[in-house]
Amino acid sequence: MPAIQLTPVERKAKRSDAHHLSPVVMIGAEGLTPAIVKETDAALNAHGLIKVRVFSDDRTAREDMLNALADQLNAAPVQHIGKLLVLWRPLPAKEKTPEESRMAAPRVVKVVKYAKNGTGRPNIAKVTVFGNQRLTAGGMVKRAKTFKVSAKKRAQNA
C-alpha cells in the first residue's frame, strides 16, 4: 500500500487538477526501470501532480506500474485511465534565505472600483505595489512616508 491515502473528495479534486496536464514521464517497452523511477521522482518534486504515459497494451501491467511507482516514491495513485497514470505527492517545503524573507517584493493587487450608479459594472484593475508603497482604501497607490529625523539627530549622525 502507498504511504499517502486520498479520500474520494481529494482524489476527485486531484483528477480535475490533472485534467489539463500533459504527460511528463513516458514508460516504454523496457518497463519500469530505475531511470524511470528517478525521473518520476524528479517530476514529483518539481510539480507535485504528474501524468505518466505507458506504452503497453497490458492493463494489469499498467496497474502494477502505478502501484509500484506509488509505493517506491511515497506518492498517492490518483487515476489510471487508459494508458495514462496520474500520481500526486505534496511538494517539499522550500527553504528561504534570510535575505529573501526581509526583502519586500512587488506584488500584484486587484483593485475593484464600483460604478457610481448601482447598475453599472465595477471597474477591475490589477496594480503592482512595490515595497515602499501602500494601497489606500480608495484604491490609490501611495508611497510610504519617510521617517523624519530631527535637525539635532541629523547633526549627531553627520
Chimera marker file (.cmm) of the C-alpha trace (Angstrom):
<marker_set name="trace">
<marker id="1" x="0.000" y="0.000" z="0.000" r="1" g="1" b="0" radius="0.5"/>
<marker id="2" x="1.234" y="3.526" z="-0.766" r="1" g="1" b="0" radius="0.5"/>
<marker id="3" x="2.112" y="5.858" z="2.096" r="1" g="1" b="0" radius="0.5"/>
<marker id="4" x="-0.435" y="8.512" z="1.097" r="1" g="1" b="0" radius="0.5"/>
<marker id="5" x="-4.129" y="7.679" z="1.093" r="1" g="1" b="0" radius="0.5"/>
<marker id="6" x="-6.583" y="10.105" z="-0.509" r="1" g="1" b="0" radius="0.5"/>
<marker id="7" x="-10.244" y="10.434" z="0.327" r="1" g="1" b="0" radius="0.5"/>
<marker id="8" x="-12.665" y="10.253" z="-2.598" r="1" g="1" b="0" radius="0.5"/>
<marker id="9" x="-13.214" y="14.027" z="-2.429" r="1" g="1" b="0" radius="0.5"/>
<marker id="10" x="-9.459" y="14.710" z="-2.509" r="1" g="1" b="0" radius="0.5"/>
<marker id="11" x="-8.990" y="12.234" z="-5.347" r="1" g="1" b="0" radius="0.5"/>
<marker id="12" x="-11.758" y="13.942" z="-7.341" r="1" g="1" b="0" radius="0.5"/>
<marker id="13" x="-10.088" y="17.340" z="-6.849" r="1" g="1" b="0" radius="0.5"/>
<marker id="14" x="-6.703" y="15.962" z="-7.948" r="1" g="1" b="0" radius="0.5"/>
<marker id="15" x="-8.262" y="14.357" z="-11.029" r="1" g="1" b="0" radius="0.5"/>
<marker id="16" x="-9.795" y="17.673" z="-12.049" r="1" g="1" b="0" radius="0.5"/>
<marker id="17" x="-6.461" y="19.464" z="-11.465" r="1" g="1" b="0" radius="0.5"/>
<marker id="18" x="-4.659" y="16.868" z="-13.594" r="1" g="1" b="0" radius="0.5"/>
<marker id="19" x="-7.128" y="17.023" z="-16.467" r="1" g="1" b="0" radius="0.5"/>
<marker id="20" x="-5.281" y="19.737" z="-18.418" r="1" g="1" b="0" radius="0.5"/>
<marker id="21" x="-1.773" y="18.376" z="-17.716" r="1" g="1" b="0" radius="0.5"/>
<marker id="22" x="0.380" y="16.707" z="-20.337" r="1" g="1" b="0" radius="0.5"/>
<marker id="23" x="2.358" y="13.552" z="-19.534" r="1" g="1" b="0" radius="0.5"/>
<marker id="24" x="5.858" y="14.381" z="-18.270" r="1" g="1" b="0" radius="0.5"/>
<marker id="25" x="7.180" y="10.806" z="-17.992" r="1" g="1" b="0" radius="0.5"/>
<marker id="26" x="6.900" y="8.147" z="-20.695" r="1" g="1" b="0" radius="0.5"/>
<marker id="27" x="7.342" y="4.441" z="-19.944" r="1" g="1" b="0" radius="0.5"/>
<marker id="28" x="8.346" y="2.450" z="-22.992" r="1" g="1" b="0" radius="0.5"/>
<marker id="29" x="8.927" y="-1.210" z="-23.806" r="1" g="1" b="0" radius="0.5"/>
<marker id="30" x="11.627" y="-1.587" z="-21.123" r="1" g="1" b="0" radius="0.5"/>
<marker id="31" x="9.015" y="-1.130" z="-18.425" r="1" g="1" b="0" radius="0.5"/>
<marker id="32" x="9.712" y="0.309" z="-15.002" r="1" g="1" b="0" radius="0.5"/>
<marker id="33" x="13.481" y="0.872" z="-14.894" r="1" g="1" b="0" radius="0.5"/>
<marker id="34" x="15.483" y="2.712" z="-12.199" r="1" g="1" b="0" radius="0.5"/>
<marker id="35" x="15.896" y="5.624" z="-14.623" r="1" g="1" b="0" radius="0.5"/>
<marker id="36" x="12.104" y="5.911" z="-14.963" r="1" g="1" b="0" radius="0.5"/>
<marker id="37" x="11.688" y="5.854" z="-11.183" r="1" g="1" b="0" radius="0.5"/>
<marker id="38" x="14.353" y="8.550" z="-10.796" r="1" g="1" b="0" radius="0.5"/>
<marker id="39" x="12.754" y="10.749" z="-13.471" r="1" g="1" b="0" radius="0.5"/>
<marker id="40" x="9.301" y="10.307" z="-11.935" r="1" g="1" b="0" radius="0.5"/>
<marker id="41" x="10.696" y="11.279" z="-8.529" r="1" g="1" b="0" radius="0.5"/>
<marker id="42" x="12.247" y="14.432" z="-10.008" r="1" g="1" b="0" radius="0.5"/>
<marker id="43" x="8.955" y="15.324" z="-11.731" r="1" g="1" b="0" radius="0.5"/>
<marker id="44" x="7.006" y="14.834" z="-8.481" r="1" g="1" b="0" radius="0.5"/>
<marker id="45" x="9.477" y="17.076" z="-6.638" r="1" g="1" b="0" radius="0.5"/>
<marker id="46" x="9.072" y="19.759" z="-9.299" r="1" g="1" b="0" radius="0.5"/>
<marker id="47" x="5.322" y="19.587" z="-9.931" r="1" g="1" b="0" radius="0.5"/>
<marker id="48" x="3.605" y="17.534" z="-7.243" r="1" g="1" b="0" radius="0.5"/>
<marker id="49" x="0.887" y="16.260" z="-9.591" r="1" g="1" b="0" radius="0.5"/>
<marker id="50" x="2.014" y="14.489" z="-12.764" r="1" g="1" b="0" radius="0.5"/>
<marker id="51" x="0.773" y="12.319" z="-15.585" r="1" g="1" b="0" radius="0.5"/>
<marker id="52" x="2.709" y="9.281" z="-16.801" r="1" g="1" b="0" radius="0.5"/>
<marker id="53" x="2.092" y="7.676" z="-20.204" r="1" g="1" b="0" radius="0.5"/>
<marker id="54" x="2.684" y="3.928" z="-20.521" r="1" g="1" b="0" radius="0.5"/>
<marker id="55" x="3.217" y="2.441" z="-23.979" r="1" g="1" b="0" radius="0.5"/>
<marker id="56" x="1.932" y="-1.015" z="-23.078" r="1" g="1" b="0" radius="0.5"/>
<marker id="57" x="-1.263" y="-2.787" z="-24.040" r="1" g="1" b="0" radius="0.5"/>
<marker id="58" x="-1.408" y="-4.928" z="-20.882" r="1" g="1" b="0" radius="0.5"/>
<marker id="59" x="-3.826" y="-3.345" z="-18.399" r="1" g="1" b="0" radius="0.5"/>
<marker id="60" x="-2.663" y="-5.382" z="-15.406" r="1" g="1" b="0" radius="0.5"/>
<marker id="61" x="0.961" y="-4.403" z="-16.107" r="1" g="1" b="0" radius="0.5"/>
<marker id="62" x="-0.056" y="-0.740" z="-16.129" r="1" g="1" b="0" radius="0.5"/>
<marker id="63" x="-1.902" y="-1.163" z="-12.807" r="1" g="1" b="0" radius="0.5"/>
<marker id="64" x="1.169" y="-2.868" z="-11.340" r="1" g="1" b="0" radius="0.5"/>
<marker id="65" x="3.365" y="0.003" z="-12.573" r="1" g="1" b="0" radius="0.5"/>
<marker id="66" x="1.052" y="2.559" z="-10.944" r="1" g="1" b="0" radius="0.5"/>
<marker id="67" x="1.133" y="0.715" z="-7.620" r="1" g="1" b="0" radius="0.5"/>
<marker id="68" x="4.903" y="0.156" z="-7.803" r="1" g="1" b="0" radius="0.5"/>
<marker id="69" x="5.578" y="3.834" z="-8.529" r="1" g="1" b="0" radius="0.5"/>
<marker id="70" x="3.265" y="4.900" z="-5.708" r="1" g="1" b="0" radius="0.5"/>
<marker id="71" x="4.982" y="2.543" z="-3.252" r="1" g="1" b="0" radius="0.5"/>
<marker id="72" x="8.559" y="3.383" z="-4.240" r="1" g="1" b="0" radius="0.5"/>
<marker id="73" x="8.047" y="7.167" z="-4.322" r="1" g="1" b="0" radius="0.5"/>
<marker id="74" x="5.626" y="7.582" z="-1.383" r="1" g="1" b="0" radius="0.5"/>
<marker id="75" x="3.039" y="9.039" z="-3.742" r="1" g="1" b="0" radius="0.5"/>
<marker id="76" x="-0.713" y="8.642" z="-3.991" r="1" g="1" b="0" radius="0.5"/>
<marker id="77" x="-2.166" y="6.963" z="-7.085" r="1" g="1" b="0" radius="0.5"/>
<marker id="78" x="-4.871" y="9.333" z="-8.274" r="1" g="1" b="0" radius="0.5"/>
<marker id="79" x="-6.138" y="7.849" z="-11.517" r="1" g="1" b="0" radius="0.5"/>
<marker id="80" x="-5.493" y="5.143" z="-14.098" r="1" g="1" b="0" radius="0.5"/>
<marker id="81" x="-7.387" y="5.811" z="-17.282" r="1" g="1" b="0" radius="0.5"/>
<marker id="82" x="-6.324" y="4.087" z="-20.460" r="1" g="1" b="0" radius="0.5"/>
<marker id="83" x="-2.569" y="4.390" z="-20.855" r="1" g="1" b="0" radius="0.5"/>
<marker id="84" x="-2.321" y="7.417" z="-18.541" r="1" g="1" b="0" radius="0.5"/>
<marker id="85" x="-1.392" y="7.211" z="-14.878" r="1" g="1" b="0" radius="0.5"/>
<marker id="86" x="-1.786" y="10.160" z="-12.509" r="1" g="1" b="0" radius="0.5"/>
<marker id="87" x="0.365" y="10.419" z="-9.362" r="1" g="1" b="0" radius="0.5"/>
<marker id="88" x="0.387" y="13.024" z="-6.598" r="1" g="1" b="0" radius="0.5"/>
<marker id="89" x="2.784" y="13.822" z="-3.799" r="1" g="1" b="0" radius="0.5"/>
<marker id="90" x="2.885" y="17.021" z="-1.731" r="1" g="1" b="0" radius="0.5"/>
<marker id="91" x="5.601" y="19.433" z="-2.788" r="1" g="1" b="0" radius="0.5"/>
<marker id="92" x="8.565" y="19.684" z="-0.413" r="1" g="1" b="0" radius="0.5"/>
<marker id="93" x="8.812" y="22.902" z="1.579" r="1" g="1" b="0" radius="0.5"/>
<marker id="94" x="11.169" y="25.457" z="0.092" r="1" g="1" b="0" radius="0.5"/>
<marker id="95" x="13.724" y="26.993" z="2.410" r="1" g="1" b="0" radius="0.5"/>
<marker id="96" x="14.056" y="30.772" z="2.353" r="1" g="1" b="0" radius="0.5"/>
<marker id="97" x="17.315" y="32.542" z="2.987" r="1" g="1" b="0" radius="0.5"/>
<marker id="98" x="17.229" y="35.413" z="5.495" r="1" g="1" b="0" radius="0.5"/>
<marker id="99" x="17.753" y="37.924" z="2.671" r="1" g="1" b="0" radius="0.5"/>
<marker id="100" x="14.718" y="36.658" z="0.763" r="1" g="1" b="0" radius="0.5"/>
<marker id="101" x="12.448" y="36.872" z="3.786" r="1" g="1" b="0" radius="0.5"/>
<marker id="102" x="13.413" y="40.511" z="4.521" r="1" g="1" b="0" radius="0.5"/>
<marker id="103" x="13.109" y="41.939" z="1.027" r="1" g="1" b="0" radius="0.5"/>
<marker id="104" x="9.764" y="43.385" z="0.020" r="1" g="1" b="0" radius="0.5"/>
<marker id="105" x="8.976" y="42.128" z="-3.435" r="1" g="1" b="0" radius="0.5"/>
<marker id="106" x="6.495" y="43.747" z="-5.784" r="1" g="1" b="0" radius="0.5"/>
<marker id="107" x="3.051" y="42.232" z="-5.569" r="1" g="1" b="0" radius="0.5"/>
<marker id="108" x="0.078" y="42.432" z="-7.867" r="1" g="1" b="0" radius="0.5"/>
<marker id="109" x="-3.146" y="43.591" z="-6.227" r="1" g="1" b="0" radius="0.5"/>
<marker id="110" x="-6.609" y="43.555" z="-7.770" r="1" g="1" b="0" radius="0.5"/>
<marker id="111" x="-8.461" y="46.858" z="-7.260" r="1" g="1" b="0" radius="0.5"/>
<marker id="112" x="-12.241" y="46.880" z="-7.649" r="1" g="1" b="0" radius="0.5"/>
<marker id="113" x="-13.946" y="50.258" z="-8.037" r="1" g="1" b="0" radius="0.5"/>
<marker id="114" x="-17.711" y="50.103" z="-8.115" r="1" g="1" b="0" radius="0.5"/>
<marker id="115" x="-19.764" y="52.184" z="-10.516" r="1" g="1" b="0" radius="0.5"/>
<marker id="116" x="-21.306" y="55.389" z="-9.149" r="1" g="1" b="0" radius="0.5"/>
<marker id="117" x="-24.783" y="54.341" z="-10.182" r="1" g="1" b="0" radius="0.5"/>
<marker id="118" x="-25.705" y="50.982" z="-8.682" r="1" g="1" b="0" radius="0.5"/>
<marker id="119" x="-26.419" y="49.289" z="-12.016" r="1" g="1" b="0" radius="0.5"/>
<marker id="120" x="-23.051" y="49.625" z="-13.785" r="1" g="1" b="0" radius="0.5"/>
<marker id="121" x="-20.351" y="47.018" z="-13.856" r="1" g="1" b="0" radius="0.5"/>
<marker id="122" x="-17.410" y="47.527" z="-11.489" r="1" g="1" b="0" radius="0.5"/>
<marker id="123" x="-14.014" y="48.507" z="-12.877" r="1" g="1" b="0" radius="0.5"/>
<marker id="124" x="-11.351" y="45.919" z="-12.072" r="1" g="1" b="0" radius="0.5"/>
<marker id="125" x="-7.678" y="46.828" z="-12.402" r="1" g="1" b="0" radius="0.5"/>
<marker id="126" x="-4.522" y="44.964" z="-11.453" r="1" g="1" b="0" radius="0.5"/>
<marker id="127" x="-1.955" y="47.244" z="-9.854" r="1" g="1" b="0" radius="0.5"/>
<marker id="128" x="1.663" y="46.466" z="-8.947" r="1" g="1" b="0" radius="0.5"/>
<marker id="129" x="2.541" y="47.615" z="-5.432" r="1" g="1" b="0" radius="0.5"/>
<marker id="130" x="6.237" y="47.877" z="-4.573" r="1" g="1" b="0" radius="0.5"/>
<marker id="131" x="7.850" y="47.552" z="-1.154" r="1" g="1" b="0" radius="0.5"/>
<marker id="132" x="7.833" y="51.290" z="-0.431" r="1" g="1" b="0" radius="0.5"/>
<marker id="133" x="4.191" y="51.750" z="-1.416" r="1" g="1" b="0" radius="0.5"/>
<marker id="134" x="0.803" y="51.052" z="0.097" r="1" g="1" b="0" radius="0.5"/>
<marker id="135" x="-2.734" y="50.768" z="-1.215" r="1" g="1" b="0" radius="0.5"/>
<marker id="136" x="-5.330" y="53.139" z="0.230" r="1" g="1" b="0" radius="0.5"/>
<marker id="137" x="-8.976" y="52.315" z="0.889" r="1" g="1" b="0" radius="0.5"/>
<marker id="138" x="-9.940" y="54.222" z="-2.270" r="1" g="1" b="0" radius="0.5"/>
<marker id="139" x="-7.703" y="52.057" z="-4.449" r="1" g="1" b="0" radius="0.5"/>
<marker id="140" x="-4.902" y="54.584" z="-4.877" r="1" g="1" b="0" radius="0.5"/>
<marker id="141" x="-1.231" y="53.633" z="-4.637" r="1" g="1" b="0" radius="0.5"/>
<marker id="142" x="0.761" y="55.900" z="-2.315" r="1" g="1" b="0" radius="0.5"/>
<marker id="143" x="4.371" y="55.913" z="-1.264" r="1" g="1" b="0" radius="0.5"/>
<marker id="144" x="5.112" y="55.056" z="2.306" r="1" g="1" b="0" radius="0.5"/>
<marker id="145" x="6.028" y="58.076" z="4.360" r="1" g="1" b="0" radius="0.5"/>
<marker id="146" x="9.686" y="58.536" z="5.134" r="1" g="1" b="0" radius="0.5"/>
<marker id="147" x="10.699" y="58.717" z="8.760" r="1" g="1" b="0" radius="0.5"/>
<marker id="148" x="11.547" y="62.305" z="9.627" r="1" g="1" b="0" radius="0.5"/>
<marker id="149" x="14.727" y="62.865" z="11.616" r="1" g="1" b="0" radius="0.5"/>
<marker id="150" x="15.156" y="65.985" z="13.732" r="1" g="1" b="0" radius="0.5"/>
<marker id="151" x="17.887" y="68.502" z="12.947" r="1" g="1" b="0" radius="0.5"/>
<marker id="152" x="19.625" y="67.676" z="16.224" r="1" g="1" b="0" radius="0.5"/>
<marker id="153" x="19.872" y="63.930" z="15.394" r="1" g="1" b="0" radius="0.5"/>
<marker id="154" x="20.971" y="64.714" z="11.843" r="1" g="1" b="0" radius="0.5"/>
<marker id="155" x="23.812" y="66.806" z="13.253" r="1" g="1" b="0" radius="0.5"/>
<marker id="156" x="24.842" y="63.994" z="15.596" r="1" g="1" b="0" radius="0.5"/>
<marker id="157" x="24.944" y="61.368" z="12.832" r="1" g="1" b="0" radius="0.5"/>
<marker id="158" x="26.899" y="63.612" z="10.441" r="1" g="1" b="0" radius="0.5"/>
<link id1="1" id2="2" r="1" g="1" b="0" radius="0.2"/>
<link id1="2" id2="3" r="1" g="1" b="0" radius="0.2"/>
<link id1="3" id2="4" r="1" g="1" b="0" radius="0.2"/>
<link id1="4" id2="5" r="1" g="1" b="0" radius="0.2"/>
<link id1="5" id2="6" r="1" g="1" b="0" radius="0.2"/>
<link id1="6" id2="7" r="1" g="1" b="0" radius="0.2"/>
<link id1="7" id2="8" r="1" g="1" b="0" radius="0.2"/>
<link id1="8" id2="9" r="1" g="1" b="0" radius="0.2"/>
<link id1="9" id2="10" r="1" g="1" b="0" radius="0.2"/>
<link id1="10" id2="11" r="1" g="1" b="0" radius="0.2"/>
<link id1="11" id2="12" r="1" g="1" b="0" radius="0.2"/>
<link id1="12" id2="13" r="1" g="1" b="0" radius="0.2"/>
<link id1="13" id2="14" r="1" g="1" b="0" radius="0.2"/>
<link id1="14" id2="15" r="1" g="1" b="0" radius="0.2"/>
<link id1="15" id2="16" r="1" g="1" b="0" radius="0.2"/>
<link id1="16" id2="17" r="1" g="1" b="0" radius="0.2"/>
<link id1="17" id2="18" r="1" g="1" b="0" radius="0.2"/>
<link id1="18" id2="19" r="1" g="1" b="0" radius="0.2"/>
<link id1="19" id2="20" r="1" g="1" b="0" radius="0.2"/>
<link id1="20" id2="21" r="1" g="1" b="0" radius="0.2"/>
<link id1="21" id2="22" r="1" g="1" b="0" radius="0.2"/>
<link id1="22" id2="23" r="1" g="1" b="0" radius="0.2"/>
<link id1="23" id2="24" r="1" g="1" b="0" radius="0.2"/>
<link id1="24" id2="25" r="1" g="1" b="0" radius="0.2"/>
<link id1="25" id2="26" r="1" g="1" b="0" radius="0.2"/>
<link id1="26" id2="27" r="1" g="1" b="0" radius="0.2"/>
<link id1="27" id2="28" r="1" g="1" b="0" radius="0.2"/>
<link id1="28" id2="29" r="1" g="1" b="0" radius="0.2"/>
<link id1="29" id2="30" r="1" g="1" b="0" radius="0.2"/>
<link id1="30" id2="31" r="1" g="1" b="0" radius="0.2"/>
<link id1="31" id2="32" r="1" g="1" b="0" radius="0.2"/>
<link id1="32" id2="33" r="1" g="1" b="0" radius="0.2"/>
<link id1="33" id2="34" r="1" g="1" b="0" radius="0.2"/>
<link id1="34" id2="35" r="1" g="1" b="0" radius="0.2"/>
<link id1="35" id2="36" r="1" g="1" b="0" radius="0.2"/>
<link id1="36" id2="37" r="1" g="1" b="0" radius="0.2"/>
<link id1="37" id2="38" r="1" g="1" b="0" radius="0.2"/>
<link id1="38" id2="39" r="1" g="1" b="0" radius="0.2"/>
<link id1="39" id2="40" r="1" g="1" b="0" radius="0.2"/>
<link id1="40" id2="41" r="1" g="1" b="0" radius="0.2"/>
<link id1="41" id2="42" r="1" g="1" b="0" radius="0.2"/>
<link id1="42" id2="43" r="1" g="1" b="0" radius="0.2"/>
<link id1="43" id2="44" r="1" g="1" b="0" radius="0.2"/>
<link id1="44" id2="45" r="1" g="1" b="0" radius="0.2"/>
<link id1="45" id2="46" r="1" g="1" b="0" radius="0.2"/>
<link id1="46" id2="47" r="1" g="1" b="0" radius="0.2"/>
<link id1="47" id2="48" r="1" g="1" b="0" radius="0.2"/>
<link id1="48" id2="49" r="1" g="1" b="0" radius="0.2"/>
<link id1="49" id2="50" r="1" g="1" b="0" radius="0.2"/>
<link id1="50" id2="51" r="1" g="1" b="0" radius="0.2"/>
<link id1="51" id2="52" r="1" g="1" b="0" radius="0.2"/>
<link id1="52" id2="53" r="1" g="1" b="0" radius="0.2"/>
<link id1="53" id2="54" r="1" g="1" b="0" radius="0.2"/>
<link id1="54" id2="55" r="1" g="1" b="0" radius="0.2"/>
<link id1="55" id2="56" r="1" g="1" b="0" radius="0.2"/>
<link id1="56" id2="57" r="1" g="1" b="0" radius="0.2"/>
<link id1="57" id2="58" r="1" g="1" b="0" radius="0.2"/>
<link id1="58" id2="59" r="1" g="1" b="0" radius="0.2"/>
<link id1="59" id2="60" r="1" g="1" b="0" radius="0.2"/>
<link id1="60" id2="61" r="1" g="1" b="0" radius="0.2"/>
<link id1="61" id2="62" r="1" g="1" b="0" radius="0.2"/>
<link id1="62" id2="63" r="1" g="1" b="0" radius="0.2"/>
<link id1="63" id2="64" r="1" g="1" b="0" radius="0.2"/>
<link id1="64" id2="65" r="1" g="1" b="0" radius="0.2"/>
<link id1="65" id2="66" r="1" g="1" b="0" radius="0.2"/>
<link id1="66" id2="67" r="1" g="1" b="0" radius="0.2"/>
<link id1="67" id2="68" r="1" g="1" b="0" radius="0.2"/>
<link id1="68" id2="69" r="1" g="1" b="0" radius="0.2"/>
<link id1="69" id2="70" r="1" g="1" b="0" radius="0.2"/>
<link id1="70" id2="71" r="1" g="1" b="0" radius="0.2"/>
<link id1="71" id2="72" r="1" g="1" b="0" radius="0.2"/>
<link id1="72" id2="73" r="1" g="1" b="0" radius="0.2"/>
<link id1="73" id2="74" r="1" g="1" b="0" radius="0.2"/>
<link id1="74" id2="75" r="1" g="1" b="0" radius="0.2"/>
<link id1="75" id2="76" r="1" g="1" b="0" radius="0.2"/>
<link id1="76" id2="77" r="1" g="1" b="0" radius="0.2"/>
<link id1="77" id2="78" r="1" g="1" b="0" radius="0.2"/>
<link id1="78" id2="79" r="1" g="1" b="0" radius="0.2"/>
<link id1="79" id2="80" r="1" g="1" b="0" radius="0.2"/>
<link id1="80" id2="81" r="1" g="1" b="0" radius="0.2"/>
<link id1="81" id2="82" r="1" g="1" b="0" radius="0.2"/>
<link id1="82" id2="83" r="1" g="1" b="0" radius="0.2"/>
<link id1="83" id2="84" r="1" g="1" b="0" radius="0.2"/>
<link id1="84" id2="85" r="1" g="1" b="0" radius="0.2"/>
<link id1="85" id2="86" r="1" g="1" b="0" radius="0.2"/>
<link id1="86" id2="87" r="1" g="1" b="0" radius="0.2"/>
<link id1="87" id2="88" r="1" g="1" b="0" radius="0.2"/>
<link id1="88" id2="89" r="1" g="1" b="0" radius="0.2"/>
<link id1="89" id2="90" r="1" g="1" b="0" radius="0.2"/>
<link id1="90" id2="91" r="1" g="1" b="0" radius="0.2"/>
<link id1="91" id2="92" r="1" g="1" b="0" radius="0.2"/>
<link id1="92" id2="93" r="1" g="1" b="0" radius="0.2"/>
<link id1="93" id2="94" r="1" g="1" b="0" radius="0.2"/>
<link id1="94" id2="95" r="1" g="1" b="0" radius="0.2"/>
<link id1="95" id2="96" r="1" g="1" b="0" radius="0.2"/>
<link id1="96" id2="97" r="1" g="1" b="0" radius="0.2"/>
<link id1="97" id2="98" r="1" g="1" b="0" radius="0.2"/>
<link id1="98" id2="99" r="1" g="1" b="0" radius="0.2"/>
<link id1="99" id2="100" r="1" g="1" b="0" radius="0.2"/>
<link id1="100" id2="101" r="1" g="1" b="0" radius="0.2"/>
<link id1="101" id2="102" r="1" g="1" b="0" radius="0.2"/>
<link id1="102" id2="103" r="1" g="1" b="0" radius="0.2"/>
<link id1="103" id2="104" r="1" g="1" b="0" radius="0.2"/>
<link id1="104" id2="105" r="1" g="1" b="0" radius="0.2"/>
<link id1="105" id2="106" r="1" g="1" b="0" radius="0.2"/>
<link id1="106" id2="107" r="1" g="1" b="0" radius="0.2"/>
<link id1="107" id2="108" r="1" g="1" b="0" radius="0.2"/>
<link id1="108" id2="109" r="1" g="1" b="0" radius="0.2"/>
<link id1="109" id2="110" r="1" g="1" b="0" radius="0.2"/>
<link id1="110" id2="111" r="1" g="1" b="0" radius="0.2"/>
<link id1="111" id2="112" r="1" g="1" b="0" radius="0.2"/>
<link id1="112" id2="113" r="1" g="1" b="0" radius="0.2"/>
<link id1="113" id2="114" r="1" g="1" b="0" radius="0.2"/>
<link id1="114" id2="115" r="1" g="1" b="0" radius="0.2"/>
<link id1="115" id2="116" r="1" g="1" b="0" radius="0.2"/>
<link id1="116" id2="117" r="1" g="1" b="0" radius="0.2"/>
<link id1="117" id2="118" r="1" g="1" b="0" radius="0.2"/>
<link id1="118" id2="119" r="1" g="1" b="0" radius="0.2"/>
<link id1="119" id2="120" r="1" g="1" b="0" radius="0.2"/>
<link id1="120" id2="121" r="1" g="1" b="0" radius="0.2"/>
<link id1="121" id2="122" r="1" g="1" b="0" radius="0.2"/>
<link id1="122" id2="123" r="1" g="1" b="0" radius="0.2"/>
<link id1="123" id2="124" r="1" g="1" b="0" radius="0.2"/>
<link id1="124" id2="125" r="1" g="1" b="0" radius="0.2"/>
<link id1="125" id2="126" r="1" g="1" b="0" radius="0.2"/>
<link id1="126" id2="127" r="1" g="1" b="0" radius="0.2"/>
<link id1="127" id2="128" r="1" g="1" b="0" radius="0.2"/>
<link id1="128" id2="129" r="1" g="1" b="0" radius="0.2"/>
<link id1="129" id2="130" r="1" g="1" b="0" radius="0.2"/>
<link id1="130" id2="131" r="1" g="1" b="0" radius="0.2"/>
<link id1="131" id2="132" r="1" g="1" b="0" radius="0.2"/>
<link id1="132" id2="133" r="1" g="1" b="0" radius="0.2"/>
<link id1="133" id2="134" r="1" g="1" b="0" radius="0.2"/>
<link id1="134" id2="135" r="1" g="1" b="0" radius="0.2"/>
<link id1="135" id2="136" r="1" g="1" b="0" radius="0.2"/>
<link id1="136" id2="137" r="1" g="1" b="0" radius="0.2"/>
<link id1="137" id2="138" r="1" g="1" b="0" radius="0.2"/>
<link id1="138" id2="139" r="1" g="1" b="0" radius="0.2"/>
<link id1="139" id2="140" r="1" g="1" b="0" radius="0.2"/>
<link id1="140" id2="141" r="1" g="1" b="0" radius="0.2"/>
<link id1="141" id2="142" r="1" g="1" b="0" radius="0.2"/>
<link id1="142" id2="143" r="1" g="1" b="0" radius="0.2"/>
<link id1="143" id2="144" r="1" g="1" b="0" radius="0.2"/>
<link id1="144" id2="145" r="1" g="1" b="0" radius="0.2"/>
<link id1="145" id2="146" r="1" g="1" b="0" radius="0.2"/>
<link id1="146" id2="147" r="1" g="1" b="0" radius="0.2"/>
<link id1="147" id2="148" r="1" g="1" b="0" radius="0.2"/>
<link id1="148" id2="149" r="1" g="1" b="0" radius="0.2"/>
<link id1="149" id2="150" r="1" g="1" b="0" radius="0.2"/>
<link id1="150" id2="151" r="1" g="1" b="0" radius="0.2"/>
<link id1="151" id2="152" r="1" g="1" b="0" radius="0.2"/>
<link id1="152" id2="153" r="1" g="1" b="0" radius="0.2"/>
<link id1="153" id2="154" r="1" g="1" b="0" radius="0.2"/>
<link id1="154" id2="155" r="1" g="1" b="0" radius="0.2"/>
<link id1="155" id2="156" r="1" g="1" b="0" radius="0.2"/>
<link id1="156" id2="157" r="1" g="1" b="0" radius="0.2"/>
<link id1="157" id2="158" r="1" g="1" b="0" radius="0.2"/>
</marker_set>
